[in-house]
Amino acid sequence: MDSILKELAGKKSSYKIKEFINKKIEKAKSNFWEYCKVTNPDFYYEGRVFLKDYCDLLEKLYRRKLLLPDGRICRKLIINMPPRYGKSRTLVLFCQWCFGQNENEKVITTSYGDDVASDFSRFTRDGIAEESVLDETIEELITEYENVPDEEINSIKIVFNDIFPNVKIKQGNASFEKWALEGKFFSYKGAGVGGAITGRGGSITIVDDPIKDEAVANNEFALKKIWKWYTGTFRSRAETGAIQIINMTRWASKDLCGMILADEKESKDWMVVCHEACDENGNMLCESILSKEEYLSLKNIMPDNIFQANYHQKPIDLQGALYKKFKTYKYAPEFEKICNYTDTADTGKDYLCSISFGVFANQAYVLDIYYTQDPMEKTEPETARRLNLYSVRGAAIESNNGGRGFARNVIRILKEKFKNFKCKVKWFHQSKNKMSRILTNASNVMEDVLMPEDWKERWPEFYEHIIHFQAAGNNEFDDNADALTGVAEILVGDVKVGSSLSILKNK
């Protein structure tokens, strides 16, 4: 390139300049990285290696040359990258370039809000519609300079229309959210998460940053809503053989990426590319975008969980989980007593959580967890069976919302079916605020409640719910934490089990 510029230097011929520009245009037609460089030279230039790698990856995806580890053609790509690194900007240019490759492409994009989705659509459309000023620019330079400087030649603005002059926006398509190319019925649809896209099918589908902020990341209801919309609406819009892209900063373990990766069958079809702003050796992803000094400054002023999510792609909910770590045991000691704490289900969506545990040296060794949404006609006999099986001698059952009747039936079944008169089951009304109790006793739970080493495999649903339980924000399920808190309360004497069970007030 330098040799070409040197050849042109000092020459006034517009033909020679156009010849040089045409070579750049020809490269941009067939190479996505070159397209980005000539249309947005201020951001895409040699030396930004990660951006070139990103562009090359997208081009391989489009041309069906990207391969999964098992050798299959990859059509599904997840990109996790910090903010400000051009991931959305690159995808806008990618959509433009794809239309240049094939006018028959049908693109569907979605973002966390309608405004953001409209911006994505508008930038794509406006880039295609931008009028060329190439000839005028060259003539101005020839007029202004006797010898056109190299830097002026190299900075001549090149737009989509210079590269793909036959691709035009259909006249009358003023909508940013939905538009078409000339001769086409439909080319592009943009919508916010949850928006309507029915009746549209896409050959290229893109999810761009579906989570807005920390508030959404900490809201399990919002995360489930996004997943439901994606699986029930958006995913079904992909045509057979379509390429699918999810582009986002990681926020939560159950965000869109997390849910896909948690599905063993689904995850095999996706390639995941994850970029951290700074690697474990202290090397910055791109100094010209975020310097080491800026990175360290952000680290000092931002909450750690937000910083780790934004710049290291570490889910915020794992950072903000109430229970950081549970102790485990391999061999159980000889117990001083065996107890149980049961939180009955309040509503149809609630879980019954019944925990049986042995006590030794004022620590609880969990023996069994019964965690279910089954109705009382199933849970009453099953709870009684487990109390008998694990030789429980003192059981406390919350009497709130039907717990008293539940406890009476458990006692009856123990006596009638199992001839067990040793297990003392008592009920009580829990008047203290649930979340306050959970937060107050969290450290006691982590310190004094021990799980068997294989508890993840033995009680998978309980495990998933409890490790994601948030210290702040909305938790869809709290019966697990409530029952663990009850175990800790028994240990410290706030709840007494046995023949004279009582709640000690104002402890």
C-alpha positions, 0 to 999 in steps of 0.5 A, a space after each residue: 500500500 505504501 508503494 502505491 501511495 508513493 507512486 501516486 504522490 505528486 501526481 494530479 491525475 484523478 484517474 490514478 487516484 480513482 484507480 487506487 480507490 477502486 482497488 480498495 473497493 474491490 477488496 471491501 466487496 469480498 472481505 468484511 474486514 476491508 469493508 469496515 476499514 474503508 467505511 469506518 477508518 476511524 475505528 477499524 484500522 490495522 493494529 486493532 487485532 481483536 477487531 480484525 479477528 472479530 470481523 474474520 470470524 463473522 465472515 467465516 460464519 456468513 460463508 459457512 466456513 466456521 467449524 465447530 470442534 466436531 467438524 460440523 459447520 457452525 451457524 450459531 455464534 455467541 459473542 461476549 465482549 465488554 462495552 465500548 469495544 464495537 461489538 454492536 457497531 460491527 454487527 451493524 456493518 455486518 448486516 450492511 455487508 451481507 446485503 451487499 453479498 446477497 440482496 435476498 438476505 432477510 435480517 431480524 435483530 432484537 435488543 433490550 428496548 425498542 429504542 435501541 432496536 430502532 437505532 440498530 435498524 436505522 444505522 443499518 438502513 442509513 448506511 446502505 442509503 448514504 449517497 456517494 460523494 467519492 467523485 466530488 471529493 476527488 475533484 476537490 482534492 485535485 483542485 485544492 492540491 497541486 500534489 495531493 498528499 498521501 494522507 488525503 488520498 487514504 482518508 477519502 470517504 468510501 460508503 456502502 453505495 460506492 462498494 455495492 451501487 446496485 443495492 438500494 432501499 425501497 422507496 417509501 420505506 420510511 420505518 426504521 423498524 421494518 424496511 426492504 431493499 428495492 424489489 423485495 417484500 421484506 429485508 429487515 425487522 428490528 424489535 425490542 425483546 418481547 416485541 412482535 415479529 410474527 410472520 417474519 422469517 430471517 436468514 440472519 437473526 441477531 440478538 444484541 444486548 438483551 439485558 439493559 442493566 444490573 436491575 434486570 440481571 438481578 431480577 429472575 422474573 425478567 430473565 425468565 421472560 427474556 428466555 421465554 420470548 427467545 425460545 417461544 418467539 424469536 428462535 422460531 423466526 430463524 429459517 432453515 440454515 440461517 445464521 444466528 448471532 447472540 451478542 452481549 455482555 454477560 450479566 447473569 448465570 441465567 441470562 440468555 447465554 447462560 441458559 443456552 450453555 446450560 443445555 447440553 444438547 443446545 450448547 453443542 451447536 454454538 461457538 462461544 467467543 469471550 473477550 475480557 478487557 484485561 487477561 489474567 496476565 495483565 494484558 489489555 484487549 485493546 489499549 486504544 479503546 481502554 487503557 490499563 490506567 482507565 481499566 484500573 480507575 474503573 475497577 476502583 470506582 465501580 462495584 466489584 460485581 458490576 465491574 466483573 460482569 461488564 469487563 470480565 464476563 463473569 455473571 453478576 448473580 454469582 458475584 451477588 449470591 448470598 451464599 458464597 460457599 457451603 461446607 461439605 463432609 465426606 464421613 458423618 460423625 456419631 450424632 448427638 441428635 437428629 432433627 428436621 426443619 420443614 417449611 411447607 408450601 404456601 401456594 401452588 408455585 412454592 416449594 415444600 422444603 424439609 431438611 433432616 440433619 444430624 447435630 454434632 459439636 453444634 454443627 448440622 450435617 445435612 442427611 436429606 432434603 425433600 424439595 418439591 412442588 407436589 401437593 400435600 396428599 403426596 408430601 404428607 406421607 413422604 415427609 413422614 416416611 423420611 422422618 422415620 427413615 432418618 430416625 429423626 427425633 425432633 421436627 419443627 414445622 412452620 404452621 403458617 398457611 396450612 402448616 398446622 394441618 400438615 404437621 397433624 397429618 404427618 404425626 398421624 401417618 408416623 404413628 399409624 403406618 410406621 408405628 413411630 412414637 419417638 419422633 416428636 413433631 411440633 408446629 409453630 407460627 413464624 412471625 418474623 420477616 422471612 428475608 430478614 431472618 435469611 440475611 441475619 442467619 446467612 453466615 451461620 448457614 455457611 459456617 455451621 450447616 454442612 452438605 454431603 460432598 455429592 449434594 449437587 447430584 443428590 438434590 440438583 433443583 435445590 442446589 441450583 436455586 440456593 447457589 443463585 439466591 441473591 442477597 439483593 434483588 428479587 428471588 423467585 424461590 425462597 423456600 430453600 433459604 427459609 428452611 436452611 435458616 430454620 436449621 441454623 435457628 435450631 442450632 443457635 436455639 431460636 427454634 427448639 425441637 423436641 417435646 417442648 418446642 418453642 420460638 424464643 422471642 427477641 434473641 
